[in-house]
Amino acid sequence: MRIVIIGAGFAGMYAALSAARLRDIQGVSPEKLEIALVAPEPTLVVRPRLYEPKPETLTAPLQHVLKAIDVDYVQGSAEAIDAKSKVVEIAATQGTRKKLSYDRLVVATGSRLFRLNVPGLAEHGFSVDQLDDAIALDRHLHQLSGRPASKARNTVVVAGGGFTGIEAATEVPSRLRAILGKDAPLRVIIVDRNEAIAPDMGAGPRPIIQEALRKLGVETRLGVGVASLDKSGVTLSSGEHIACETVIWAAGIRAAPLTAQIPAERDQFGRLLVDRDLRVPKVDGVFATGDAARAACDDNGNYALMSCQHATRMGAFAGNNAAAELLGVSTRPYHQKAYVTCLDLGEAGAVFTRGWERTVEMVGDVAKKTKQEINTVWIYPPKAERAAALASADPERVTAL
């Protein structure tokens, strides 16, 4: 029997840990139940931190953890899924291809930045979506110091006033001062088509976010979008032209394209619709998790967001349930009633909220300390020690806030 997990992000990592945990509890050998994780590299990219400087350091190795729990790492990119034959086709190293059969498949392929067909975006836009994107942005910011001083050089436009856009925008002033000098006249502008900043955060934390932007000198252009980009800067849908040399695109994400190969229903973000066990209905042997799945968190109409917080716990349930089916034990319905957000606000601190209504619990330096603990401790892989790694993946305890 074999479980194949596609993806080494937060959901994929916890799916592997949890499946191995249940296998161990049931006293089944790795030879009887193989668990294979497919990914280009045996590395967790700490994606929630990619708005920070030195993005090349924001990864964590997984190979020793996987080895400790007897999970096979298969290097390559999953390019095709034949759900009828239960086979995954993998583009491996040096142009070779291989096929891997499965008895249960866990699709944990994550998400990608949603790029609109905006003229000039591909040529002149940056992002903090994937590791290579963040490294390219960081390299670009450091190269600005070698260019002639000008308003355009010192101006950054962030397209998107949601979670990612705000974290990127509020981190930029300190990043640029470290590169251009503490007295450099900087200008950072957030552009968003919504009429309010942080539309998904609600009214509760919004005054705190607005005050942080004011304190940092971050401007906003609301109710407008980016119409085009060129070497001189950005033109907005209102007709305003902003001279700048740096544009960061942070306008939403979509499930990775591989989900389209599963013959099942998807939502407007490309996520596969799943049942409470994270099983894809009417597709034999397939589970979806993390950003690849639209899953109900509770019985009150709340659905998992495309976030690390939900991906880790969803991954644990998906891996457990894939193994449970093969081992003939009961599955565990996914549930995640607790929900918090901790939004980094750069040198203005952070804001921590609890619940779907986003009640503010902490602000400023206190919230910042919590954010730093989340980013540097909580979301990293467990130690590569078998007992500790397996214990970390109890679905009922993962991300139990």
Disulfide bonds with the S-S distance in Angstrom:
none
